């Protein structure tokens, strides 16, 4: 699995919300689901990192929730919920990597990414 930085994950996510479906013809179901899990993990990391930087923000929370839900709809298991995904061992490994990646990004970059979500 290729590790991507938090910025790259989020910016890709924000710019290409439907990219997974566009590239689905070239990916196996497992590969597509893994990419979606990476995007959801990035969103979930932002949901924990950004309030520490920006404070609580209802609009931010809503956008992160909407982003996560839009990704879940693209999973091969259409009825997948975030709670169910949190029980998935592969997702937990991806989430752990996303958290480690976020820890490597300086606070100014994190703040910039958090602000992007609000735009």
Secondary structure, DSSP 8 states (H G I E B T S, - for coil): -----HHHHHHHHHH-TTHHHHHGGGS-HHHHHHHHHHHHHHHHHHHHHHHHHH---HHHHHHHHHHHHHHHTTSSSTT--HHHHTT-HHHHHHHHHHHHHHHHS-HHHHHHHHHHHH-
